[in-house]
Amino acid sequence: MSEEAATPEVLLDIRNITLRFGGVEALRDISFDIRKGEVRAIIGPNGAGKSSMLNVINGFYHPQEGEIWFKGERRGPLKPSQIARQGVARTFQNIALFSGMTTLDNIMTGRLTRTRATMLDQIIWWGRAEREEYEHRARVEEIIDFLEIQSIRKTPVGRLPYGLQKRVELGRALAAEPELLLLDEPMAGMNVEEKEDMCRFVLDVNEEFGTTIALIEHDMGVVMDISNRVVVLDYGRKIGDGTPDEVRSNPEVIDAYLGVAHD
């Protein structure tokens, strides 16, 4: 088999993206791709533009220059809700759950992009609306089992410890059945045990569901262990891109971010 044939297809292609806020360039001429089925890490120091890049990918920001291609088609300036329906889901650096709602109900909100019943269908609770409700609940229960959070399914998420709230937020993103899952610092603020659990779930999502994952993460041990490829940003520009081994031996990356080579 040729090398070209063995390379997974590109799911998302970022081409020469520049994002400005007034006179400040948050991203400058950034290009990289995300291949189908991989775990792609985006790393860099604080203020490097990592979250801005995720916000560009899922439509919160619209760049002044460059193109985004998704599944082989150029994407226009769509709203986040439209991009979510295309198969892109997102978790956030700061937990964005409904604290008064239960774990189950929070994850159910992730099914909204899969809902096809009209408001009238839902009001009269007949036909398509009823079928969809049962289908959504069955899928959410599968996710709850997958993430091993059965014991908290009826617990308001505001009462949960931080690590479990992060897991619930992951569950809500998975409920949308995304092709591309964007994770913004999924291990931030966790202890060692919680990080190990989250790493396991991220890898299981990738392997068992076949979900392509792009994540921002500051823990270099996590990045090097679970990523297929890594792109490095610094002050809004790309300074490295390659396998974990290639990135951690890149002199510019070492100088700007890592400080020392990670053996």
NUFIFI-136229 format. One line per field, with one value per residue (C-alpha): residue number from 0; y, x, z. Coordinates in steps of 0.5 Angstrom, whole numbers. Example, Ala and Ser with C-alpha at 12.3 -4.5 7.8 and 13.67 -1.06 7.14 Angstrom:
% residues 2
resi = 0; 1
y = -9; -2
x = 25; 27
z = 16; 14
This chain:
% residues 263
resi = 0; 1; 2; 3; 4; 5; 6; 7; 8; 9; 10; 11; 12; 13; 14; 15; 16; 17; 18; 19; 20; 21; 22; 23; 24; 25; 26; 27; 28; 29; 30; 31; 32; 33; 34; 35; 36; 37; 38; 39; 40; 41; 42; 43; 44; 45; 46; 47; 48; 49; 50; 51; 52; 53; 54; 55; 56; 57; 58; 59; 60; 61; 62; 63; 64; 65; 66; 67; 68; 69; 70; 71; 72; 73; 74; 75; 76; 77; 78; 79; 80; 81; 82; 83; 84; 85; 86; 87; 88; 89; 90; 91; 92; 93; 94; 95; 96; 97; 98; 99; 100; 101; 102; 103; 104; 105; 106; 107; 108; 109; 110; 111; 112; 113; 114; 115; 116; 117; 118; 119; 120; 121; 122; 123; 124; 125; 126; 127; 128; 129; 130; 131; 132; 133; 134; 135; 136; 137; 138; 139; 140; 141; 142; 143; 144; 145; 146; 147; 148; 149; 150; 151; 152; 153; 154; 155; 156; 157; 158; 159; 160; 161; 162; 163; 164; 165; 166; 167; 168; 169; 170; 171; 172; 173; 174; 175; 176; 177; 178; 179; 180; 181; 182; 183; 184; 185; 186; 187; 188; 189; 190; 191; 192; 193; 194; 195; 196; 197; 198; 199; 200; 201; 202; 203; 204; 205; 206; 207; 208; 209; 210; 211; 212; 213; 214; 215; 216; 217; 218; 219; 220; 221; 222; 223; 224; 225; 226; 227; 228; 229; 230; 231; 232; 233; 234; 235; 236; 237; 238; 239; 240; 241; 242; 243; 244; 245; 246; 247; 248; 249; 250; 251; 252; 253; 254; 255; 256; 257; 258; 259; 260; 261; 262
y = 0; 7; 12; 17; 11; 9; 17; 18; 23; 30; 32; 39; 43; 50; 55; 61; 63; 70; 73; 80; 84; 91; 92; 86; 79; 73; 69; 70; 66; 59; 53; 46; 40; 35; 28; 23; 19; 22; 26; 32; 37; 44; 47; 53; 58; 63; 68; 64; 63; 56; 58; 63; 57; 53; 59; 60; 52; 52; 59; 63; 68; 69; 70; 76; 72; 65; 59; 53; 46; 41; 34; 37; 43; 50; 52; 59; 64; 59; 60; 55; 52; 51; 48; 43; 40; 39; 35; 39; 39; 43; 43; 49; 51; 54; 49; 51; 46; 48; 47; 46; 41; 33; 30; 26; 33; 36; 31; 31; 38; 35; 32; 38; 38; 31; 33; 34; 34; 41; 45; 43; 35; 37; 40; 35; 29; 25; 21; 24; 27; 21; 17; 22; 23; 15; 15; 21; 18; 11; 14; 19; 13; 9; 15; 15; 8; 9; 15; 11; 16; 12; 14; 21; 21; 24; 29; 36; 38; 44; 39; 35; 35; 39; 32; 29; 36; 35; 28; 31; 36; 31; 27; 33; 34; 26; 26; 30; 24; 29; 27; 32; 33; 40; 39; 46; 44; 38; 36; 43; 43; 36; 31; 26; 20; 25; 26; 19; 17; 23; 21; 14; 16; 21; 15; 11; 16; 16; 8; 6; 11; 13; 20; 25; 29; 36; 38; 44; 42; 44; 38; 35; 28; 28; 31; 26; 20; 21; 25; 23; 30; 36; 43; 49; 56; 62; 69; 67; 64; 57; 55; 47; 41; 34; 28; 28; 26; 31; 37; 36; 36; 42; 48; 53; 50; 48; 55; 58; 53; 47; 50; 43; 37; 32; 25
x = 0; 3; 4; -1; -7; -5; -6; -13; -17; -17; -23; -22; -17; -15; -12; -8; -13; -12; -17; -16; -19; -19; -11; -9; -8; -10; -9; -4; -4; -5; -5; -6; -11; -14; -15; -21; -20; -14; -13; -10; -7; -7; -2; 2; 3; -3; -5; -2; -9; -11; -18; -19; -18; -23; -28; -26; -27; -34; -36; -36; -31; -31; -24; -22; -17; -17; -21; -24; -26; -30; -31; -28; -32; -31; -35; -38; -39; -44; -47; -45; -52; -51; -44; -46; -51; -46; -42; -38; -39; -35; -33; -31; -25; -30; -36; -42; -47; -54; -53; -60; -61; -60; -54; -59; -63; -56; -54; -61; -59; -54; -59; -62; -58; -61; -69; -73; -80; -83; -86; -93; -91; -88; -94; -99; -94; -95; -92; -85; -84; -86; -81; -75; -76; -75; -69; -66; -67; -64; -58; -57; -57; -52; -47; -49; -47; -41; -38; -39; -44; -50; -50; -51; -56; -61; -57; -57; -50; -49; -48; -43; -35; -31; -28; -35; -38; -33; -35; -42; -40; -36; -43; -47; -42; -42; -50; -50; -46; -41; -36; -31; -30; -27; -24; -22; -17; -21; -16; -16; -16; -17; -13; -8; -14; -19; -14; -13; -20; -21; -15; -19; -25; -22; -19; -25; -29; -24; -23; -30; -34; -29; -30; -24; -22; -18; -16; -13; -9; -3; -1; 5; 5; -3; -1; 5; 1; -6; -4; -3; -1; 1; 0; 4; 2; 5; 3; -2; 3; 4; 11; 11; 7; 8; 8; 9; 16; 18; 14; 18; 25; 23; 28; 23; 18; 23; 25; 18; 14; 17; 23; 27; 26; 21; 24
z = 0; -2; 4; 0; 1; 8; 10; 13; 10; 12; 16; 17; 13; 16; 11; 12; 18; 20; 26; 28; 34; 32; 31; 35; 31; 35; 30; 24; 17; 21; 17; 19; 18; 22; 20; 20; 26; 30; 36; 35; 40; 40; 45; 47; 52; 55; 50; 44; 41; 42; 44; 39; 34; 37; 37; 29; 28; 31; 29; 35; 31; 24; 21; 17; 12; 10; 9; 13; 9; 12; 9; 3; 2; 3; 9; 9; 15; 19; 26; 31; 31; 24; 25; 30; 26; 21; 26; 30; 38; 43; 51; 54; 59; 64; 65; 61; 64; 67; 75; 77; 72; 73; 70; 65; 63; 62; 57; 54; 52; 47; 43; 41; 34; 33; 34; 27; 31; 30; 36; 34; 34; 41; 44; 42; 44; 38; 32; 31; 37; 42; 38; 38; 45; 47; 42; 45; 52; 50; 47; 53; 58; 53; 54; 62; 62; 58; 62; 68; 71; 73; 80; 79; 73; 77; 81; 80; 77; 81; 87; 83; 84; 79; 76; 75; 72; 67; 65; 64; 60; 55; 55; 53; 47; 46; 45; 39; 36; 33; 27; 30; 38; 40; 48; 51; 57; 59; 64; 67; 75; 76; 80; 78; 78; 75; 69; 68; 68; 63; 59; 58; 56; 51; 48; 49; 45; 39; 39; 40; 37; 32; 33; 31; 37; 37; 44; 48; 54; 58; 61; 57; 59; 57; 50; 49; 51; 47; 41; 34; 32; 35; 33; 37; 37; 40; 40; 34; 30; 28; 31; 30; 27; 27; 32; 39; 38; 33; 37; 43; 39; 35; 38; 37; 41; 46; 47; 46; 51; 53; 56; 56; 51; 55; 54
